[in-house]
């Protein structure tokens, strides 16, 4: 069933090649593969239903570093003229680098002053100065959120990256696709 869901959300995605095998320094992802109970508990704590496509991907590996870490952006960001980069995708759980962990989504709203648009699920190379989030402002806490980039360095400017998580994942590109000055 999990494979069937994954193929439905991400047709053609090479799941075995999606994640990089490097370990993020000092950071742990997820509490193993997320159970239905853990998912429900984290959703209740955060106050948002997680996208089914995100849950399906986390059931293959509960967070980590994808091989392709760049996402096209429609306008200039503090990172680049035409894209944003991400460092990792948080897993579902309460470990350090998971959605409900000490350095998870709520941390960025409560401690860094990020706008409460939804769930921050991916960090960027700027060490907290920009983040990627599920934006529930238009769909409500049970809807299908769009994926946005929030840039602290530009008064928390919000830029839409994708209409949903599946489109976001399908749009990720390797760093080598971009020429950085």
C-alpha positions in Angstrom: 0.0 0.0 0.0 2.8 2.4 0.9 4.5 1.8 -2.5 1.2 2.3 -4.3 0.6 5.6 -2.5 4.2 6.7 -3.3 3.8 5.9 -7.0 0.5 7.8 -7.1 2.0 11.0 -5.6 5.4 10.7 -7.2 5.2 8.9 -10.6 8.6 8.2 -11.9 10.4 9.2 -8.6 13.5 7.0 -7.9 12.9 6.7 -4.2 16.2 4.8 -3.7 18.1 7.7 -5.4 16.1 10.5 -3.8 17.9 10.6 -0.4 21.6 11.3 0.0 23.3 8.8 2.4 25.4 11.5 4.2 24.6 12.0 7.8 23.7 15.6 8.8 26.2 16.6 11.5 24.7 16.6 15.0 21.2 16.0 13.8 18.8 13.1 14.0 15.7 12.7 11.9 12.4 11.1 12.9 11.6 8.4 15.3 12.0 5.6 12.8 9.3 5.1 10.3 6.3 7.1 11.4 3.3 5.1 12.7 -0.3 6.2 12.2 -0.4 7.1 15.9 2.8 9.2 15.8 1.6 11.0 12.7 -1.8 11.8 14.4 0.0 12.9 17.5 2.4 15.3 15.7 -0.5 16.7 13.6 -2.4 17.4 16.8 0.6 19.1 18.4 1.2 21.2 15.3 -2.4 21.9 14.6 -2.2 20.9 10.9 -2.9 17.8 8.9 0.3 16.9 7.1 0.1 16.5 3.3 -0.5 12.8 2.3 2.4 13.0 -0.2 4.8 14.2 2.6 3.6 11.3 4.8 4.1 8.8 2.0 7.7 10.0 1.4 8.5 10.0 5.1 7.4 6.4 5.3 10.3 5.5 2.9 12.8 7.4 5.0 11.8 9.7 7.9 13.7 12.9 6.9 17.2 13.6 5.8 19.1 15.2 3.0 17.8 14.8 -0.5 20.3 14.4 -3.4 18.7 17.3 -5.3 18.7 20.3 -3.0 17.6 23.2 -5.2 14.1 24.4 -6.0 13.4 27.0 -8.7 11.9 30.2 -7.4 9.8 32.7 -9.4 11.8 35.7 -8.2 15.2 36.6 -6.6 15.9 35.4 -3.1 18.7 36.2 -0.8 20.2 32.8 -1.8 20.1 33.2 -5.6 18.4 35.0 -8.5 16.3 32.0 -9.6 16.2 29.3 -6.9 16.4 28.4 -3.2 18.5 25.7 -1.7 17.6 23.4 1.1 19.8 21.6 3.5 17.4 18.9 4.7 13.8 17.8 5.1 12.5 17.2 8.6 11.0 13.9 9.5 7.8 13.2 11.4 8.6 12.8 15.1 10.1 14.5 18.1 13.8 14.0 17.5 16.0 17.0 17.2 15.5 17.7 13.6 11.9 16.5 13.3 8.7 18.5 12.8 7.8 18.4 16.5 11.4 18.3 17.8 13.3 20.9 19.8 14.6 22.4 16.5 11.3 21.7 14.6 8.6 23.9 13.1 7.4 25.6 16.3 10.9 26.6 17.3 11.2 28.8 14.2 7.9 30.6 14.9 8.5 31.0 18.7 12.2 31.6 18.8 13.0 33.2 15.4 9.8 35.1 14.8 8.9 33.4 11.6 5.3 34.0 10.6 2.8 31.3 11.6 1.9 30.3 8.1 1.8 26.5 8.9 4.5 23.9 9.3 8.2 24.6 8.6 9.6 21.4 7.2 12.9 22.1 5.5 15.9 24.2 6.4 18.2 26.1 4.1 22.0 26.6 4.1 21.7 30.0 5.8 21.5 28.5 9.2 17.9 29.6 10.0 17.8 32.8 8.0 15.4 31.2 5.5 13.1 28.2 5.7 10.7 26.2 3.5 7.1 25.7 4.9 3.7 24.1 4.2 1.5 27.2 3.9 -2.0 26.6 5.1 -3.2 30.2 5.0 -5.5 29.7 2.0 -6.6 26.1 2.6 -7.0 25.9 6.4 -5.4 23.4 8.8 -7.0 20.4 7.1 -6.4 21.4 3.5 -3.6 20.8 1.0 -1.0 23.4 1.7 1.2 25.0 -0.9 5.0 25.1 -0.4 6.6 28.4 0.3 10.0 29.9 1.0 10.2 32.3 3.9 13.2 34.7 3.9 14.0 36.3 7.2 16.6 38.6 5.7 13.9 40.4 3.6 11.3 41.0 6.4 10.1 37.3 6.2 9.1 37.6 2.6 7.0 34.7 1.5 7.6 33.2 -2.0 5.5 30.4 -3.4 7.6 27.5 -4.7 5.0 24.9 -5.5 1.2 24.3 -5.3 1.8 21.2 -3.2 4.5 19.0 -1.7 4.5 16.4 -4.6 5.1 19.2 -7.1 7.8 20.6 -4.8 9.6 17.2 -4.7 9.3 16.7 -8.4 10.7 20.2 -9.0 13.9 19.7 -7.0 17.1 20.0 -9.0 20.7 19.2 -8.3 23.0 22.0 -7.3 25.0 21.5 -10.5 22.0 22.8 -12.5 22.7 26.3 -11.2 25.7 28.5 -11.8 26.5 30.4 -8.6 28.7 33.5 -8.7 
